Amino acid sequence: MQYDYLIVGAGLFGAVFAHEAKAAGKTCLVIDKRDHIAGNIYTESVEGINVHRYGAHIFHTNNKEVWDYVNQFAVFNRYTNSPVANYHGEIYNMPFNMNTFNKMWGVVTPAEAHAKIEEQRAAHFTPEPKNLEEQAINLVGTDIYEKLVKGYTEKQWGRPCTELPAFIIRRLPVRFTYDNNYFNALYQGIPNGGYTKMVEKMLDGIEVRLGVNYLKDKAELDKLAGRVIYTGPIDAYFDYSLGALQYRSVRFETEVLDMPNYQGNAVVNYTDAETPYTRVIEHKHFEFGDQPKTVISREYSAEWKPGDEPYYPVNDEANNTLYARYKAMADAEPHVVFGGRLGEYKYYDMDKVIESALNCFLVQQDKVNQYTV
């Protein structure tokens, strides 16, 4: 065996684990079936603009240890996530806050906004909401639901809100202040120069092979290392033997525009049902760019099928039950550790991916130490 660890996936989980392993004196080989590192946070330069190829990624965390950790590899700017919603040309601030309520109803004070929401909730309240529509109306009333939740959510999930489980929207960020900051986090920003450069620094001095399909050449690749850190889809690892887990996928239409500013904001959500895409990303605004051109990406939600890129796990009861069966199989694999959003069938914010990877490495070290003792 040539390496202590074979790390399958050069995304954030794999890069953090590899960095920690190297720092501890371990040898690593990182492989990825794509032609680039950084997984879904990959950024590429187009017209001097760092384009988020797989959708917008804004780093945010309340964990100072994680914030200090990523700042080893990048200088973060002051970007604050303040998306806006476009409903048939009407613009509303997100998350739902006093600016939203003022535009919606003309109210000025928090008391007036509370009263308006409570009036609509009371008229349609469902004691035990059975679907997303009932849950959303219980939380924010009918006006906000109809204009800012319903169309966007149905496009995102590809089915009516009345057929979606209530738990998807248990919590909607509702603030009775004039604060457009979407994330209630102490630390927030985007690395200057893009995420790819940040991951490059994490992987500095570590052997990386791209365009390598682990599952295709698993038998030979497994011989290279004492332990495998696998960050791919858990069901694919077992050749979908119990059936495929469900995901939502995303398709992007990206174009360069010969103008300096297209929409004036990094993210605009289109919440009406008629607009086929869910949002438009204007990448230069993530880093306050002043380039003469701009790059936009229209984002379309899609049902996932094998061969597509899996984005969001559909964590309903049926899929979670199926995942539990796969996890039992994974736990029985003696030399393989499953991690990351695909390996654990779990939606992860970036800071939580880093926390998970750091904890995973500590657990592996403990096991090695116990074995040595």
Helices and strands as residue ranges (DSSP letters): E 3-8, H 12-23, E 28-32, G 39-41, E 43-46, E 49-52, E 59-61, H 64-70, E 84-87, E 90-93, H 98-105, H 110-124, H 132-144, I 145-149, H 150-157, G 161-163, G 166-169, E 187-189, H 195-202, E 207-210, H 218-222, E 225-230, H 234-237, E 247-257, E 267-270, E 279-282, G 283-286, E 294-303, E 312-313, H 317-331, E 336-338, H 340-343, H 350-372
